[in-house]
Amino acid sequence: MNFITGVLLKTLLDVLKGLFFQIGWKIILERFATRGVVWGLETLKNLTTNDVVQATVDDVIASLQGKRLKEIPQKE
């Protein structure tokens, strides 16, 4: 491998490492867990005909979705 190729590959590797470690993995894992819980609750809701359980599942899902991220206004 010649010198220029080695330098470019090392630079690319450093850039990819920087991007990977810059991501907030805690946030991604939290969102994944929340989506898993919501999926489980929806499955539970569909398995039962009990209105109380269905209403409770709806309330729990609504509380999980209560803190929404602010939307960025669209530019025209």
N, C-alpha and C positions, 0 to 999 in steps of 0.2 A: 504494500500500500504506500502510495507516495505521500509526501509531507502535506500537501494541500488537502487531499482527501481525508487524511487523519485529523487535521485541524477542523475541517467542516463537520465530520462525524462527531467529534468531541463537542463542538459548539452546539450541534443539534441535540445531542444527549443532555447537555447542561440546560438547554432551553426546555426540553420535555420534562426534566426533573423539576425545574422551577415551576412549571405549570401544574404538575401533579401535586407538589407539596403546597402550592398556594391555595388549592381548593379547600373550602371549609367542609371537611369530611363529616364533622359532627352534624351539621345542618342536613347534609345529604342522607345520613343514616337516620336522623330524626324523621325526615319526610318519608323515607322508605318504611319505617316502622309505623308511622301514622297511616300510610296507605294500606299496609298490611292489616292493621286493626280495623280500618273502615271496611276493607274487603271481607274480613271475618264477620263483622257485625251485619253487613248486607246479606251474607250467606245465612247467618242465624235468623235474620228477619224473614228470609224466603223459606226457611225450613218450618216455621211455626205459623199457626193460624191465630195465635193468642194476640189480641189487640193491644194488651198492656205491654207485651214484649216488643211488638212492632213500634209502638209509640216511644218506648224507652230507647230503642235503637235509634230512632229518628232524632230524639233529644241529644243522645250522646254524639251522634254524627254532627249535628248542628253545633254543639259546643266545640268539637274539634275543628270545625271550619269557621268558627267565630272570629279568629284572629287572622284575617286575610291580609296578604301583602297589598300595599297601596299600588294602584294601577297608574302607569305613566300615561298622561294624556297624549292622544294621537295628534301628530302634526299634520296639518292639511297641505 
